[in-house]
């Protein structure tokens, strides 16, 4: 059955999510998604032009979902974990279920467990016994090793590497090309800067950068 889908956020990240939905439907089987359009409270003029070029409508603000048809699903195309969490909490009040999107070029272990709203971008690689929460985004060509736990709203940015047996708490952002070494924990709402190498646990709410990350 084809499921109506709305993408939340029509910036660059949201439009990348659109490419995942389209890639999932590019095979020979019946389409999985019927894209209704984007919702965004404050879309910029340039982003609206870019969405228009993709032949997808802007439906209005996020409140559009409050009165969406009963079988509509949503996926949040927002890169910032904290903003994504706030938007998810708002949409939860509307009762619109979250879809999970996995690009055909992503590789996920057979025993991956994930919550609703999970998005795996092309080239994402996840190995074995990994647990992933709600609205987690694994961006292009990142890796997540064995026995990891990624809590809700985590973002692992392009080319970042999370080694085995790590724990990333709610709202963590791992920046582009950063590395988290094996067995470490990154606390809630912490940010690992681009190119950083995490060699010890990271406290809640801090920003670390550099090699080693401080």
C-alpha positions as CSV (number, residue, x, y, z in Angstrom):
1,X,0.0,0.0,0.0
2,X,1.3,3.5,-0.9
3,X,1.6,5.7,2.2
4,X,1.1,9.5,2.1
5,X,4.2,11.2,3.3
6,X,5.0,14.7,4.4
7,X,8.6,16.0,4.8
8,X,9.1,18.5,7.7
9,X,11.6,21.1,6.7
10,X,12.3,22.3,3.1
11,X,15.9,23.3,3.6
12,X,18.9,21.4,2.2
13,X,18.6,18.5,4.7
14,X,14.9,18.1,4.0
15,X,15.5,18.0,0.3
16,X,18.1,15.3,0.8
17,X,15.5,13.3,2.7
18,X,13.3,13.7,-0.4
19,X,16.0,12.0,-2.5
20,X,15.9,9.0,-0.1
21,X,12.2,8.6,-0.4
22,X,12.5,8.8,-4.2
23,X,15.4,6.3,-4.2
24,X,13.3,3.9,-2.2
25,X,10.6,4.0,-4.8
26,X,13.0,3.8,-7.8
27,X,12.9,0.0,-8.1
28,X,10.5,-2.2,-10.0
29,X,8.0,-2.9,-7.2
30,X,5.0,-0.8,-6.3
31,X,5.8,2.7,-4.8
32,X,6.0,2.8,-1.0
33,X,5.4,6.6,-0.6
34,X,3.0,9.1,-2.1
35,X,4.7,12.4,-1.4
36,X,2.2,15.1,-0.4
37,X,4.8,17.9,0.0
38,X,6.9,19.8,2.5
39,X,5.8,21.7,5.6
40,X,7.9,24.4,7.1
41,X,7.0,27.3,9.4
42,X,9.5,29.8,7.9
43,X,10.8,28.6,4.5
44,X,13.2,30.9,2.9
45,X,12.4,32.2,-0.6
46,X,15.4,30.4,-2.1
47,X,14.4,27.1,-0.5
48,X,10.9,27.5,-1.8
49,X,12.3,28.0,-5.3
50,X,14.5,24.8,-4.9
51,X,11.5,22.8,-3.7
52,X,9.5,24.0,-6.6
53,X,12.2,22.8,-9.0
54,X,11.8,19.4,-7.5
55,X,8.1,19.5,-8.4
56,X,7.0,19.1,-4.8
57,X,4.6,21.6,-3.2
58,X,5.1,23.5,0.1
59,X,1.9,22.8,2.0
60,X,2.3,25.4,4.7
61,X,3.5,25.4,8.3
62,X,4.0,22.4,10.5
63,X,0.4,22.9,11.8
64,X,-0.8,21.6,8.5
65,X,-0.2,18.1,9.9
66,X,-2.8,18.7,12.7
67,X,-5.5,18.2,10.1
68,X,-3.7,15.8,7.8
69,X,-5.6,12.7,6.4
70,X,-5.6,9.9,8.9
71,X,-3.1,7.7,7.1
72,X,-0.5,10.4,6.6
73,X,3.0,9.8,7.9
74,X,5.8,12.4,8.4
75,X,9.6,12.4,8.4
76,X,11.6,15.3,9.9
77,X,14.2,16.6,7.5
78,X,16.0,18.9,10.0
79,X,19.7,18.4,10.7
80,X,19.9,20.1,14.1
81,X,19.1,17.4,16.8
82,X,17.6,19.9,19.3
83,X,15.4,21.5,16.7
84,X,14.4,18.1,15.4
85,X,13.4,17.1,19.0
86,X,11.3,20.2,19.5
87,X,9.5,19.6,16.2
88,X,9.0,15.9,17.0
89,X,7.4,16.8,20.3
90,X,5.1,19.2,18.6
91,X,4.0,16.7,15.9
92,X,3.5,14.0,18.6
93,X,0.6,16.2,19.8
94,X,-1.0,15.9,16.4
95,X,-0.9,12.1,16.4
96,X,0.7,11.9,13.0
97,X,3.0,8.8,12.9
98,X,6.7,9.0,11.8
99,X,8.0,7.1,8.9
100,X,11.5,5.7,8.7
101,X,13.5,6.0,5.5
102,X,16.5,3.9,4.5
103,X,18.4,4.7,1.3
104,X,19.0,1.6,-0.8
105,X,22.7,2.3,-0.7
106,X,22.8,2.2,3.1
107,X,24.0,-1.0,4.8
108,X,22.3,-2.0,8.0
109,X,23.0,-5.0,10.2
110,X,20.2,-7.6,10.4
111,X,19.8,-7.1,14.1
112,X,19.6,-3.3,14.0
113,X,16.6,-2.0,16.1
114,X,15.4,1.5,15.5
115,X,12.6,3.7,16.5
116,X,10.2,5.7,14.3
117,X,11.5,8.6,12.2
118,X,14.9,6.9,11.6
119,X,16.7,8.1,8.5
120,X,19.7,6.4,6.9
121,X,21.3,8.3,4.1
122,X,23.2,6.8,1.2
123,X,26.5,5.2,2.2
124,X,25.6,4.9,6.0
125,X,27.0,1.7,7.4
126,X,25.8,0.1,10.6
127,X,27.1,-3.3,11.8
128,X,25.7,-5.6,14.4
129,X,23.6,-5.4,17.6
130,X,23.0,-1.7,17.3
131,X,20.0,0.1,18.9
132,X,18.8,3.4,17.5
133,X,16.1,5.6,19.0
134,X,13.4,7.9,17.5
135,X,14.3,10.4,14.8
136,X,17.9,9.5,14.5
137,X,19.7,10.6,11.4
138,X,22.8,8.7,10.0
139,X,24.2,10.9,7.3
140,X,26.1,10.1,4.1
141,X,29.0,7.6,4.5
142,X,29.0,7.6,8.3
143,X,29.7,4.4,10.2
144,X,28.3,3.0,13.5
145,X,30.1,-0.1,15.0
146,X,28.9,-3.1,16.9
147,X,26.9,-3.0,20.1
148,X,26.3,0.8,20.0
149,X,23.2,2.5,21.5
150,X,22.1,5.8,19.9
151,X,19.3,7.5,21.9
152,X,16.6,9.7,20.4
153,X,17.3,12.6,18.0
154,X,21.0,11.8,17.5
155,X,22.7,13.0,14.3
156,X,25.9,11.3,12.9
157,X,27.1,13.6,10.2
158,X,28.8,12.7,6.9
159,X,32.0,10.6,7.1
160,X,31.9,10.4,10.9
161,X,32.8,7.1,12.6
162,X,31.3,5.8,15.9
163,X,33.3,2.9,17.1
164,X,31.9,-0.2,18.7
165,X,30.1,-0.3,22.1
166,X,29.5,3.4,22.3
167,X,26.6,5.2,23.8
168,X,25.3,8.5,22.3
169,X,22.6,10.1,24.5
170,X,19.6,12.1,23.4
171,X,20.3,15.0,21.0
172,X,24.0,14.3,20.4
173,X,25.6,15.6,17.2
174,X,28.7,14.0,15.9
175,X,30.2,16.4,13.3
176,X,31.5,15.6,9.9
177,X,34.6,13.4,9.8
178,X,34.7,13.1,13.6
179,X,35.5,9.9,15.4
180,X,34.3,8.5,18.7
181,X,36.6,5.7,19.9
182,X,35.4,2.4,21.3
183,X,33.4,2.1,24.5
184,X,32.8,5.8,25.1
185,X,29.7,7.7,26.1
186,X,28.7,11.1,24.7
187,X,26.2,12.9,27.0
188,X,22.8,14.4,26.2
189,X,22.9,17.4,23.8
190,X,26.7,17.3,23.5
191,X,28.3,18.2,20.2
192,X,31.4,16.6,18.8
193,X,33.0,19.1,16.4
194,X,33.9,18.3,12.8
195,X,37.2,16.4,12.6
196,X,37.4,15.8,16.3
197,X,38.6,12.5,17.8
198,X,36.9,11.6,21.1
199,X,39.2,9.6,23.4
200,X,37.2,9.9,26.7
201,X,33.6,10.3,27.8
202,X,32.0,13.6,26.9
203,X,29.8,15.3,29.5
204,X,26.2,16.4,28.9
205,X,25.7,19.6,26.9
206,X,29.3,20.5,26.1
207,X,31.0,21.1,22.7
208,X,34.3,19.3,22.1
209,X,36.7,19.7,19.2
210,X,40.2,18.9,18.2
211,X,42.5,15.8,18.3
212,X,42.2,14.6,21.0
213,X,38.8,16.2,21.6
214,X,38.6,18.7,24.5
